[in-house]
Amino acid sequence: MILRNSLEFTISEEMMKRINQWDQCQAVDVSGAKFAFTFIPSGLGTYIIVKCDVCKRELHIPDDLK
């Protein structure tokens, strides 16, 4: 299956810095992964929700933090 209308979402260095400052948990699985990212595109920009798989907290990042 080929998707012709695909979207690309990126995390800027500033966003990653904010995520790392917010993060306080140690990864518990073998891969070291601990975040789930949700991208919500709209006519006003993209809203990003980062959820910690360890403690279940959420960080909400507006698109204007680029």
Backbone as CSV, one residue per row, in Angstrom:
resi,resn,N_x,N_y,N_z,CA_x,CA_y,CA_z,C_x,C_y,C_z
1,MET,0.845,-1.172,0.000,0.000,0.000,0.000,0.895,1.241,0.000
2,ILE,0.615,2.160,-0.853,1.378,3.401,-0.941,0.509,4.553,-0.447
3,LEU,1.016,5.287,0.523,0.313,6.469,1.016,0.782,7.677,0.226
4,ARG,-0.113,8.324,-0.428,0.257,9.470,-1.247,0.187,10.786,-0.476
5,ASN,-0.652,10.855,0.519,-0.808,12.078,1.309,-0.255,11.853,2.709
6,SER,1.035,11.706,2.810,1.631,11.465,4.122,2.053,12.783,4.764
7,LEU,2.109,12.782,6.076,2.535,13.941,6.844,3.841,13.615,7.549
8,GLU,4.657,14.617,7.751,5.903,14.430,8.481,5.883,15.322,9.707
9,PHE,6.145,14.730,10.860,6.180,15.472,12.112,7.597,15.423,12.658
10,THR,8.077,16.543,13.147,9.436,16.597,13.676,9.431,17.199,15.079
11,ILE,10.444,16.823,15.843,10.667,17.381,17.171,11.908,18.258,17.067
12,SER,11.759,19.540,17.328,12.895,20.463,17.238,13.836,20.247,18.423
13,GLU,15.027,20.801,18.322,15.979,20.709,19.432,15.417,21.376,20.687
14,GLU,14.731,22.498,20.511,14.134,23.206,21.652,13.049,22.349,22.317
15,MET,12.236,21.664,21.506,11.213,20.776,22.063,11.858,19.612,22.811
16,MET,12.904,19.024,22.233,13.579,17.902,22.882,14.231,18.338,24.184
17,LYS,14.753,19.560,24.210,15.331,20.109,25.440,14.254,20.215,26.522
18,ARG,13.082,20.691,26.138,11.973,20.812,27.094,11.520,19.434,27.586
19,ILE,11.471,18.456,26.694,11.088,17.091,27.073,12.097,16.516,28.061
20,ASN,13.376,16.700,27.792,14.416,16.171,28.679,14.409,16.847,30.046
21,GLN,14.064,18.140,30.097,13.953,18.838,31.377,12.755,18.326,32.174
22,TRP,11.686,17.990,31.490,10.457,17.502,32.115,10.607,16.060,32.600
23,ASP,11.373,15.263,31.874,11.498,13.830,32.134,12.267,13.552,33.422
24,GLN,11.709,12.676,34.263,12.364,12.286,35.507,12.442,10.773,35.665
25,CYS,11.953,10.024,34.702,11.833,8.573,34.837,12.971,7.838,34.138
26,GLN,13.246,6.642,34.626,14.207,5.750,33.989,13.430,4.752,33.135
27,ALA,13.916,4.503,31.936,13.267,3.528,31.056,13.294,2.151,31.701
28,VAL,12.218,1.394,31.531,12.141,0.082,32.159,12.181,-1.066,31.156
29,ASP,12.070,-0.779,29.863,12.152,-1.875,28.904,13.546,-1.934,28.278
30,VAL,13.809,-2.996,27.583,15.137,-3.264,27.034,15.567,-2.223,26.006
31,SER,14.628,-1.708,25.237,14.972,-0.766,24.163,15.327,0.622,24.685
32,GLY,14.933,0.932,25.901,15.180,2.262,26.446,14.110,3.269,26.067
33,ALA,13.126,2.832,25.289,12.039,3.723,24.883,11.116,3.969,26.068
34,LYS,10.661,5.212,26.194,9.745,5.500,27.298,8.722,6.563,26.968
35,PHE,8.695,7.050,25.745,7.750,8.093,25.379,6.833,7.641,24.253
36,ALA,5.592,8.109,24.321,4.655,7.989,23.212,4.348,9.407,22.762
37,PHE,4.478,9.664,21.478,4.243,10.992,20.931,2.928,10.997,20.166
38,THR,2.090,12.001,20.430,0.854,12.210,19.686,0.940,13.581,19.037
39,PHE,0.740,13.616,17.722,0.772,14.868,16.967,-0.643,15.156,16.491
40,ILE,-1.145,16.354,16.814,-2.504,16.740,16.446,-2.419,17.949,15.522
41,PRO,-2.498,17.710,14.204,-2.432,18.829,13.268,-3.774,19.565,13.206
42,SER,-3.700,20.871,13.021,-4.908,21.677,12.852,-4.585,22.836,11.923
43,GLY,-5.558,23.619,11.635,-5.343,24.792,10.799,-4.492,25.850,11.478
44,LEU,-4.339,25.750,12.786,-3.555,26.722,13.550,-2.134,26.252,13.839
45,GLY,-1.816,25.026,13.499,-0.492,24.469,13.774,-0.621,23.036,14.267
46,THR,0.433,22.521,14.839,0.441,21.154,15.346,0.638,21.175,16.852
47,TYR,-0.203,20.447,17.548,-0.114,20.326,18.997,0.510,18.966,19.298
48,ILE,1.455,18.916,20.213,2.181,17.685,20.499,1.945,17.284,21.953
49,ILE,1.619,16.012,22.151,1.476,15.458,23.494,2.526,14.361,23.644
50,VAL,3.343,14.477,24.682,4.358,13.472,24.987,3.901,12.755,26.251
51,LYS,3.742,11.444,26.170,3.303,10.667,27.334,4.435,9.746,27.773
52,CYS,4.743,9.779,29.045,5.763,8.905,29.621,5.143,7.527,29.841
53,ASP,5.739,6.492,29.242,5.225,5.137,29.404,5.502,4.572,30.793
54,VAL,6.397,5.195,31.544,6.748,4.711,32.876,5.756,5.229,33.919
55,CYS,5.596,6.556,34.006,4.747,7.135,35.057,3.397,7.645,34.545
56,LYS,3.201,7.615,33.224,1.927,8.004,32.583,1.649,9.505,32.606
57,ARG,2.635,10.327,32.999,2.430,11.778,32.937,2.422,12.223,31.480
58,GLU,1.824,13.382,31.234,1.785,13.948,29.890,2.361,15.356,29.885
59,LEU,3.074,15.654,28.819,3.590,16.997,28.576,2.934,17.493,27.302
60,HIS,2.320,18.661,27.355,1.647,19.244,26.197,2.515,20.373,25.659
61,ILE,2.843,20.276,24.374,3.731,21.257,23.754,3.006,21.903,22.578
62,PRO,2.799,23.208,22.617,2.202,23.890,21.463,3.219,24.009,20.335
63,ASP,2.716,24.178,19.134,3.549,24.251,17.935,4.460,25.471,17.927
64,ASP,4.138,26.504,18.692,4.939,27.732,18.635,6.290,27.598,19.330
65,LEU,6.569,26.463,19.946,7.871,26.226,20.567,8.759,25.509,19.556
66,LYS,9.301,26.263,18.607,10.115,25.649,17.554,11.489,26.093,17.645
